[in-house]
Amino acid sequence: MTFDAYLTLAVLAFVVAALVWNKIAADLVLMAALTMLIVFGVLEPAQALLGFANPGVITIATLYVIASALIETGAVSWLASILLGTPKSVARAQLRLFFPTAFLSAFTNNTTIVAMFIPAVQEWGDKLNYSTAKLLIPLSYAAILGGLCTLIGTSTNLIVDGLLQQQYDIHLGLFEIAAIGLPIALCGAVYLYFFADMLLPNRGGVATQVSEFREYCVEFTVVKNGGLDGKSIAHAGLRNLNSGYLMEIIRGDEVLVAIDPSWTLQTDDVLVFIGAPELATELRRNRGLIVADHDMAKLDIANNKRCIVEVVLGPEFPAIGQTIKDSKFRTRFNAVILSLSREGKRQPGKLGSLKFKVGDTLLIETSMEFVEQYRFRKDFLLVSPLNNSTLPNHDRAPAAMGILLLMIISTLTGLTSLLESAFLAAGALLATGCVNASKARRQIDLQVLIVIAASLALGVAMNESGAAKAIADMLMPESIASPMLGLIIVYLLTVVFTEVITNNAAAVLMFPIAQSYSDRMDVSIMPFAITIMIAASASFMTPLGYQTNLMVYGPGQYRYTDYIKIGFPLSVLVALITLTLVPHLWDF
């Protein structure tokens, strides 16, 4: 091997070790590797930066914009609420959860789907009285398996497609991998239906320990015909909230304490909640509740443009020493105070009678314009908007879903390429107001894009330096003359890489190795490319291999052993299906 090959292997070893160590951000690790390859002349700058122009990377960036529109319009949660229903058993609940999740994950970013579904599934589980731990791993697995059914279902598919375009001028169709992805997804659904309830633990979700957070008291009113009046507290999903608890109910002149979950809610009940800042956001998303503050209706901000913001009062705040009622806070700041916390504790008594002190933390409902205007003013020591606190603009949900459908049809019919369809859809979503430019920008995950683009450069270095050929010769020597045996080795190596680093990095690292082997054997790259797509996404045995697994790890109170127990048989099942069908669907 040449010096360039040895250096590339050393850089590769550094990348793998750093990603497994998991103490340094992945984008910093990959950019450091890219810098080394440029400085030592393994790659020319133009070669090193080629990944940033890869069609797969640009498509992923554009899909983030599309995903942001689905979030802003509430299209995903709107569709989920229609499809989930009220199943009569845990197994049926898991099945009802699987298909909407898998379907949506096939056409948009699966991490977005899981992020949107986690609070909805927690609330749904509470209403059905099913353990959250029985539902959240199936949610993650459904997103992973659904992503295998289309080219845009996961970033890994787009990355491998981009490599095929660059190296072989092969363009995969939107549903080309459905021939293997759909059988895997269906078999996965059957496996989860029969075994998930038995293999998953019966633990509840994480109940926020209010004492560890800034503690607030917020009041909400049950609205007439909002869906909660006439329901019990438990069936209304208010028994096991993620960020707090229901302390008391004010019903006319009567105050009900020592809350019983079987009590029935009535119109105009004032519900008093204690919890962390995120509690207000959680409750605002319930259409049966409104903030119990008459000033809220006078707030001159559209509902879908309101957000929850925490502010800390500074010494130059103009109303220090005044009561909230006398300060005319709403008129002065175009914001309504939901609660006041002092030294991390809620303050007893009527909110309007509390006097402001320096250092008080207020939870307010306002707009992002407030944040921009007062972030650097001396009135407040801190102005911090809560993540995802803006209510969805449900009126735009049909438009967002329609544009997504047109994108799919345009790609399927060949009228436009996938990248062109994504560009047009993103532009249409921005033009129709489904999402604004600033929110679309914030949704784009630059860290993921940098990791992918830098990983592609590492793949180029492996090819150019001969390192990929050396690895292929070592792992798949001349004695392995069977393409099928080589395919098995590629699958197993990809799965190992995926479980210990990341799916995208695993795909990028394995592609040049498989490419070198297929060239040596003089066989088609397609079976190997498709196998890498599936294996890189088939991460079920650890929470680290795939981002959606990590996202449900905390909310479901899971342990590593839970993933191994349910994930290992599923990994074996997916491997058997893949290695059986791929050689028949894509000839060597």
KOLVEX-714640 format. One record per atom (N, C-alpha, C): y, z, x. Coordinates in steps of 0.2 Angstrom, whole numbers, plus 5000, padded with zeros to 4 digits. Each point is the difference from the previous one (the first is absolute). Layout:
! residues N
YZX/...
//
This chain:
! residues 588
499450005004/500650004996/500650005004/500649974998/500650005003/500450075000/500550005004/500450064999/500350014993/500249944997/500350014993/499550024995/499449985001/499550034996/499950075000/499950035007/499950075001/500650044997/500649975001/500650034997/500050014993/499849944997/500050004992/499550054998/499450005003/499550054998/500350075000/500450025006/500350065001/500550024994/500449954999/500550014994/499650014994/499549964998/499650014994/499750075000/499750025006/499750075000/500650054998/500649995003/500550054999/500250004992/500049944997/500249994993/499550044996/499449985001/499450044996/500150075001/500050035006/500050075001/500650034997/500649975000/500650034997/500050004993/499749954997/499949994992/499550064998/499550015004/499550054998/500350075001/500450015005/500350065001/500550024995/500349954997/500550004994/500550055001/500350005006/500650055001/500649965001/500049935001/500549965001/500049944995/500649994997/500049954995/499749935002/499749974995/499649945002/500449955002/500649994997/500549945002/500250015008/500150075002/500250015006/499549995005/499450014998/499449995005/499949925001/500149964994/499949935001/500649975004/500650024999/500549975003/500050025007/499850065002/499950025007/499549955004/499449994996/499549955002/500349935001/500449984995/500349935001/500550005006/500450055001/500450005006/499749995006/499450045001/499650005006/499749925001/499849974995/499849935001/500549955002/500650024997/500649955002/500250015007/500150075002/500250025007/499549975005/499450014999/499549985005/499849925000/500349974995/499949925000/499449984997/499750044996/499449984997/500249954994/500550024997/500349964995/500749985001/500249944998/500749985000/500450034994/500650025001/500450034994/499849964993/500049935001/499949964994/499450014997/499450015004/499450014998/499950074997/500350055003/500050074998/500350014993/500649964998/500350014994/499849954995/499549965001/499749954995/499850044994/499750065001/499750034994/500650024995/500650015002/500550014995/500249944996/499749945002/500149944996/499449984996/499550045001/499349984996/500150004993/499749954997/500149994992/499850074997/499450035002/499750064997/500550055000/500450015006/500450065000/500649994996/500349944999/500649984996/499850014993/499449984998/499750014993/500050074998/499750045005/500050074998/500750034999/500449985004/500750034999/500349984993/499949944998/500249974994/499650044994/499450015001/499650044995/500350074999/500350035005/500350064999/500650004995/500349955000/500649994996/499749994993/499549964999/499750004993/499750064998/499750045004/499750074998/500650044998/500650005004/500550044998/500349994993/500049944998/500249984993/499550034995/499350005002/499550034995/500150074999/500350035006/500150085000/500650014995/500649965002/500650014996/499949994993/499649954998/500049994993/499450044996/499750045004/499450044997/499449964998/500049935002/499549964997/499350025002/499950035005/499350035002/499850064995/500450055000/499950064996/500049984992/500449954998/500049974994/499349974998/499749965004/499449974999/499450055001/500150055004/499550055001/499950044994/500650024997/500050044994/499649974994/500149935000/499749964994/499250005001/499850005007/499349985001/499650075001/500350055002/499650065002/499650034994/500450014995/499750034994/499850075000/499550024996/499750075000/499250005000/499749985006/499350005001/499750074998/499450004998/499650064998/499650045006/500049975006/499650035005/500449985007/499850045005/500349995007/499849935002/499449984999/499849935003/500349954996/500150004994/500449954996/500750005002/500350065002/500750005002/500149975007/499550015004/500049965007/500049934999/499549984995/500049924999/500649984997/500350034995/500649984997/500650005005/500050045005/500550005005/499949945005/499349995001/499849955005/500349934999/499949974994/500249934999/500749995000/500550044996/500749985001/500250015007/499850055004/500250015007/499849945004/499349984999/499849945004/500349944999/500249994993/500349944998/500749995003/500450064999/500750005003/500049995007/499550045004/500049995007/499849935003/499749964995/499849945003/500749955000/500550024997/500649965000/500650035003/500050065002/500650035003/499750065005/500550025004/499850055005/499650064997/499450015003/499650064997/500350075002/500450005005/500250075001/500650024995/500349944998/500550014995/499750024993/499449974998/499750024994/499750075001/499750025005/499850075001/500650054999/500549995004/500650044999/500350014993/500049944996/500250014993/499550034996/499349995001/499550034996/499950085001/500150025006/499850075002/500350054995/500750004998/500250054995/499849984993/499949944999/499749984993/499350024999/499650005005/499350025000/500050075000/500450045003/500050075000/500250034993/500549974997/500150014993/499549994995/499749945001/499549974996/499450055000/499850025006/499450055001/500250064997/500650035001/500150064996/500050004993/500249944997/499949994993/499350004997/499649975005/499349994998/499650065002/500350055004/499750065003/499449985005/500249955004/499549975005/500350025007/499650025004/500250025007/500349945004/500650015003/500449955003/499549975006/499650045003/499649985006/499549954997/499850004994/499549954997/500349934999/500750005001/500349934998/500449975006/500350045005/500449975005/499749965005/499450025002/499649965005/499849934997/499750014993/499949934997/500649964999/500650034999/500649965000/500149965007/499950045005/500149965007/499549955001/499450014998/499449965001/500149934996/500350024994/500149944995/500649955003/500550035003/500549975003/499849955006/499550045004/499849965006/499549944997/499650014996/499549954997/500449954997/500550024996/500449944996/500349965005/500350035006/500349965005/499649955003/499350005000/499649955003/499949944995/500350004994/499849954996/500549945000/500650015003/500549945001/500250015007/500449945002/500350005007/500550045001/500450024994/500650045001/499850074998/499450024999/499850074998/500150055005/500049985006/500150055006/500349965006/500450045004/500349975005/499549975005/499450035001/499549985004/499849934999/499949984994/499849934998/500649955002/500650024999/500549965002/500149995007/499850055004/500050005007/499549955003/499450014997/499449955003/500249934997/500349994995/500249934997/500549985005/500550045002/500549975005/499749985006/499550045003/499649985006/499749944999/499649994995/499749934998/500549955000/500550014997/500549945000/500349985007/500150065004/500349995007/499549965004/499450035000/499449985005/499749934998/499950004993/499549944998/500349964994/500750014998/500349974995/499650004993/499650064999/499750014994/500450044995/500149984994/500450044995/499550024995/499950064999/499650034995/500350004993/499749984995/500250014993/500150074997/500450014995/500250064998/499350044997/499649964997/499350034998/499449995004/500149975006/499449975004/499650065002/500350065001/499550065002/499750034994/500349984994/499750044994/499249994999/499849945003/499349995000/499650065003/500250035005/499750065003/500350064998/500750004999/500350064998/499950034993/499949954995/499850024993/499350034999/499549985003/499450035000/500050075003/500450015006/500050065003/500450054996/500549984996/500450044996/499650024994/499649964997/499650024994/499550045002/499649995006/499550055002/500350075002/500650005003/500450065001/500150044994/500249964994/500150034994/499450044997/499549965000/499350034998/499850065004/500149995007/499850065004/500450064998/500749994999/500450064999/499950034993/499849954995/499850034993/499450045000/499549995004/499450045000/500050065005/500449995005/499950055005/500650045002/500649984998/500750035002/500050074997/499850014994/500150074997/499550055003/499449975002/499650045004/500250025007/500349955004/500150015007/500750035001/500450004995/500750025002/500150084998/500450045003/500150074998/500350014994/500050064997/500350014994/500650055001/500549975004/500650045002/500649974996/500550054998/500649984997/500449975005/500649974998/500549975004/500450065004/500449985004/500450055004/500550034996/500050064998/500650034996/500550025005/500649985000/500550015005/500150085000/500050035005/500250075001/500850005000/500250024994/500850004999/500350045005/499750065003/500450045004/500149975007/499749945002/500149975006/500549955000/500349994994/500549954999/500750034997/500549965000/500650024997/499850014992/500250054997/499750024994/500649984995/499849964994/500549994995/499750014993/500550014996/499850014993/500449944996/499549964997/500349954996/499850004993/500449984995/499850004993/500049934997/499549994996/499949934997/499950024992/500249954996/499950014993/499549954997/499550024996/499549954997/500449964995/500049935000/500349964996/499649984994/500349994994/499749984994/499749935001/499349994998/499649945001/500049975007/500050055005/499949985007/499350005002/499650024996/499350005002/499750075002/500450055001/499850075002/500050054994/500549994995/500050044994/499350004996/499850064999/499350004997/499450015004/500149995007/499550005005/500050075003/499450025002/500050065004/500349995007/500150065003/500350005007/499549965005/499450024999/499549975004/499949924999/500049984994/499949934998/500749965002/500550045000/500649965002/500149995008/499550035004/500049995007/500550055003/500250054997/500550055003/499750065002/499350015001/499650065002/500050005007/499849945004/499950005007/500549955003/500650025000/500549955004/500050015007/500249945003/499950005008/500550045003/500650014997/500550035004/500350074997/499750024995/500250064997/499650024994/500350054996/499650024994/500550014994/499750014994/500450014994/500150084999/500650035001/500150075000/500050034992/500449964996/500150034993/500349944996/499950014993/500249964995/500650034996/500549974999/500650024996/499949964993/499850044995/499949974993/500550034995/500649974999/500550034996/500350065004/499950064996/500350065003/499450045004/499449975000/499450045002/499949975007/499850045005/499849985007/499250025001/499649955001/499350015000/499850005008/499750055002/499850015007/499350015000/499750015006/499250015001/499749934997/500249955002/499849934997/499349994999/499849984994/499349994999/499949925000/499649975004/499949925000/499949974993/499750044996/499849984993/500650004995/500550035002/500650004995/500249934999/500349994994/500249934997/500849995001/500249955003/500749995001/500349974994/500650024999/500449984994/500649965002/500349964996/500649965001/500650055001/500449995005/500650045002/499850075004/499350005001/499950065005/500349995007/500350055003/500350005006/499550035005/499749965005/499550025004/500350025007/499950065002/500350025007/499550005005/500149965005/499549995006/500350035006/499650025004/500150035007/499749955005/500349985005/499649965005/500549975006/499749965004/500349975005/500549944998/500449975004/500449954998/499749944997/499449985002/499649944997/499850024993/500050064997/499950014994/500449974995/500649995001/500549974995/499849935000/499949965005/499849935000/499349994996/499550055001/499449994997/500150014992/500450054998/500150014993/500549944997/500449975003/500549954998/499649944998/499449995003/499649944999/499650014993/500050054997/499650024994/500549984994/499849954997/500549974994/500150054995/499550054999/500150054995/500550055001/500350005006/500550065002/500649975002/500650034999/500649995002/500350065003/500549995005/500350065003/500450044995/499950065000/500350054994/500850015002/500449955001/500750015002/500449954996/500450024996/500449954995/500549965005/500150025006/500449965004/499749935002/499350015000/499649945003/500249944996/500150004993/500149944996/500749975002/500450045003/500749985001/500049975007/499550005004/500049985007/500149925000/500549985003/500149925000/499649975005/499350004999/499649975005/499449974996/499849945000/499449984997/499450045002/499550014995/499450045002/499649975006/499949945001/499649975005/500450005007/500650025000/500450015006/500150075002/499850054996/500050075002/499550025005/500250055004/499550035004/500150075001/499650045003/500050075001/500250015007/500550045001/500350015007/500150085001/499850025006/500250075002/500650005004/500450044999/500750015004/500050085002/500350015006/500150075002/500850005000/500350054997/500750015000/500350035006/500549965002/500450025007/500650044998/500350035005/500650054999/500649964997/500049935001/500649964997/499849984993/499450024997/499949984993/500550034996/500449964995/500650024997/499950054995/499450024997/499850044995/499750075002/500050015007/499750075002/500350054996/499650054997/500250064997/500149984992/500049944998/500049994993/499349994997/500050014993/499449994997/499849934999/499449984999/499849934999/500449974994/500050044995/500449984994/500749985001/500350055004/500849995001/500149945005/499549995004/500249955006/500149934998/499749984993/500049934998/499749965005/499450025002/499649965005/499949934998/499849994994/499849934998/500649965000/500650024997/500549965000/500349985007/499950055005/500349995007/499649955004/499350014999/499549975005/499649954996/500149994993/499549954997/499350025001/499850074999/499450025002/499950064995/499350024999/499950054996/499550055004/500250075000/499650045003/499350024996/499549995003/499350024997/499850075001/500250035006/499850065002/500450025007/500050075001/500350035006/499550045003/500050005007/499550045004/500550035005/499850075001/500450035005/499650045005/500049995006/499650025005/499249994999/499949944997/499349984998/499850024994/500450044996/499750034994/500449984994/499749994994/500449984994/500450064998/500549994996/500550054998/499950014993/499950064998/499950024993/500749994996/499950004993/500649994996/500249934998/500450004996/500349934997/500249965006/499849945000/500349955006/500750005000/500349994994/500849995000/500450065002/499750065000/500350065002/500050025007/499549965004/499950025007/500749975004/500250045005/500549995004/499849975007/500349945002/499949975006/500150045006/499650005005/500150035007/499849955005/500350015006/499949965005/499250005002/499749955001/499350005002/499549994994/500350004994/499649994994/499749935000/499449994998/499749945000/499949984992/500349944999/500049984993/499549944999/499750004995/499649944998/500449964994/500249945002/500449974995/499749934998/500249974994/499849934998/500749965001/499949955004/500649965001/499849935002/500449965003/499849935003/500050005007/499749945003/500150005007/500749995003/500449984995/500749995002/500350075002/499850054997/500250075002/499750015007/499449995001/499750015007/500549965005/500149944999/500449965005/500750035001/500350024994/500750035001/500150075003/499550044999/500150075002/499550025006/499649955002/499650025006/500350035006/500649975001/500450025006/500650044999/500150024994/500650044998/499950075001/500550045001/499950075002/499950054994/500049974993/499950044994/499350035001/499549955002/499350025001/499750005007/499750055002/499750005006/499449965001/499649984994/499549965000/499949964993/499949945000/499949964994/499449965001/499450024997/499449975001/499649984993/500049934999/499749974994/499250015001/499750024994/499350015000/499649935000/499549995003/499649945000/499849984993/500049944998/499749984994/500250044994/500750025000/500250044994/500449954995/500149945001/500349954996/499549984994/500250014994/499549984994/499949925000/499449984999/499949934999/500449974995/500249935001/500449964995/499449974996/499750034995/499549974996/500149944997/500749984998/500149944997/499949945004/500050015007/499949945004/499249995002/499650054998/499350005001/499749934998/500149984994/499649934998/500349955005/500650005002/500349945004/499650015007/500050065003/499650005006/499349985000/499750024995/499349984999/499949924999/500549974996/500049934999/500149965007/500550035004/500149965006/499450015005/499750065000/499450005004/499449964998/500049994993/499549954997/500149935002/500749985000/500249935002/499849995007/500150055004/499950005008/499349985001/499550044996/499349995001/499849934997/500349974995/499849944997/500349945005/500650015002/500249955005/499649995006/499850065003/499550005006/499449974998/499750024994/499349974999/500049934999/500549974996/500049934999/500249965006/500250035005/500249965006/500749985000/500450024995/500749974999/500450035006/499950065002/500350035006/499550035004/500250015007/499550045004/500250084998/499550045003/500150074998/500750035003/500249985006/500650025002/500649984996/500049944998/500549974996/500050034993/499450024997/500050034994/500350075000/499850035006/500350075001/500750005000/500349955004/500750005001/500449994993/499749954996/500349984994/499950064995/499550045000/499950064996/500550055002/500050015006/500550065002/500749984998/500249945001/500749974998/500150014993/499549984996/500150014993/500050074997/499650055004/500150074998/500750035001/500349975006/500650035002/500649974995/499949934998/500549974996/500050034993/499450024998/499950024993/500250084999/500150035006/500250075000/499450054999/499449975001/499450055000/500150045006/500349995005/500150045006/500649985003/500450045003/500649985004/499950005007/500449975004/499949985007/499950065004/500450054999/499950075004/499450034999/499750004994/499450034999/499449965003/500149944999/499549955003/499950015007/500650015004/500050015007/499750065002/500150054996/499750075002/499350004999/499749964995/499349994999/499649975006/500349965003/499749965006/499850055005/499450005002/499750055005/500149975007/500550015004/500149975006/499550025005/499750065000/499550035004/499449965000/499849994994/499449964999/500049935002/500649964999/500149945002/500049995008/500450055003/500050005008/499350015002/499650054997/499350015003/499649944999/500049964995/499749944999/500249955005/500649985000/500349955005/499850025007/500150065002/499850025007/499349995001/499650024995/499249995001/499849935001/500449964996/499849925001/500249985007/500550035003/500149985007/499550035005/499750064998/499550025004/499449965000/499849974994/499549954999/500149945004/500649975000/500249955004/499850015007/500250065003/499950025007/499350005001/499650024996/499250015001/499749935000/500349954997/499849935000/500249975007/500650015001/500349965006/499850035006/499850065001/499850035006/499350005001/499649984995/499350005001/499750074998/500350054998/499850064998/499550004994/500249964995/499649994994/499349975002/500049955004/499349975002/499650055004/500350045004/499750055004/499750064995/500350024995/499850054996/499449974996/500149934997/499549974997/499349995004/500149985006/499450005005/499750065001/500450065000/499750075001/499650024993/500449994995/499750034993/499549954997/500149945001/499549954998/499849955005/499650025004/499849965006/499649944998/499949965006/499649934999/499450014996/499750065001/499350014997/500050004992/500650024998/500149994992/500249934998/499549974999/500149924998/500049994993/499950064996/500049994993/500750014997/500449964997/500650014997/500050064995/499450004996/500050064995/500050075004/499750005005/500050075004/500750015002/500349955003/500750005002/500550024994/499849984994/500450024994/500050074999/499350035000/499950074999/500450045005/500049985006/500350045006/500850004998/500349944998/500750004999/500250044994/499550004995/500250054994/500050075002/499550025004/499950075002/500650025004/500149965005/500650025005/500750004996/500149964995/500650004996/500050064996/499550024997/500050064996/500150065004/499750015006/500250055005/500750015002/500349945002/500749995001/500450034994/499849974994/500450024994/500050074999/499550045001/499950074998/500450045005/500149985006/500350045006/500749985001/500249944998/500749985001/500349984994/500249934999/500249984993/499749934999/500049994993/499749934998/500349945003/500750005000/500349945003/499949995007/500050065004/499950005007/499349985002/499550024996/499349985000/499949934999/500349974995/499949934999/500349965006/500650025002/500349965006/499650005006/499750065002/499650015006/499449964999/499750004995/499349974999/500049934999/500649974998/500049934999/499949965006/500450015006/499949965006/499350015003/499750064999/499350015002/499549964996/500150004993/499649954996/500149935002/500649985001/500249935002/499749985006/500050045005/499649995006/499349995000/499750044995/499350004999/499849934996/500449994995/499849944996/500149935004/500550005005/500149945004/499450005005/499850055003/499450005004/499449984997/499950024994/499449984996/500149934996/500649975001/500249944996/499850004993/500350064997/499950004992/500750014997/500050004994/500650014996/500350075001/500750005000/500350075000/500050034993/499949964995/500150034993/499650064998/499349995001/499750064999/500250075003/500249995006/500250065004/500750024998/500549954998/500650024997/500050044994/499649974995/499950044994/499650075001/499650005004/499650065001/500550065003/500549975005/500550055002/500550024995/500149964995/500550024994/499650054996/499449994999/499750054996/499950075004/499749995006/499850065004/500750045001/500549975002/500650045001/500350044995/499949974993/500250044995/499550054997/499449995002/499550044997/499950075004/500650044999/500150065003/499950064995/499450034999/499950054995/499850065003/499850015006/499750065003/500550055003/500649985001/500550055003/500749994996/500450055000/500749994997/500449965004/499949995007/500449975005/500049935000/499449974998/499949935001/500449954996/500250034994/500449964995/500550044997/500649974999/500650044998/499950044993/499749964996/499950034993/499550065000/499550005005/499650065000/500450065002/500549995005/500450055002/500550034995/500249954996/500550024995/499750054994/499349994999/499750044995/499750075003/500050005007/499750055003/500350074998/500650015000/500450064998/500050024993/500249954996/500050014993/499350024997/499549975003/499350024997/499750065003/500350035005/499750065004/499449985003/499949945003/499449985002/499950025008/499450005002/499850025007/499749935002/499950005007/499749945003/499349994998/499750054999/499349994998/499949974993/500550014996/500049964993/500049935001/500449975004/500049935002/499449975002/499650045005/499449985003/499550004994/500050054996/499450014995/500149944995/500549984998/500149954995/500149935003/500350005006/500249945003/499449965004/499650045003/499549975004/499549964996/499750024995/499649954996/500449944997/500650014999/500449944998/500149955005/500150035006/500149965006/499449965002/499450034999/499449975001/499949944995/500150024993/500049954995/500449945001/500750015002/500449945002/499849965005/499750035006/499749975005/499449954998/499650034996/499449964998/500249944996/500550014996/500249944995/500449955005/500450025004/500449965004/499549965005/499650035003/499649975005/499449954997/499950014994/499549964996/500449944997/500650014997/500349944997/500449965004/500450035005/500449965005/499749945003/499450005003/499749945003/499849954995/499950024994/499849954995/500749974997/500550035000/500649974997/500549975005/499950025006/500449965006/499549995005/499849945001/499549985005/500250015007/499550015004/500150015007/500249935003/
//
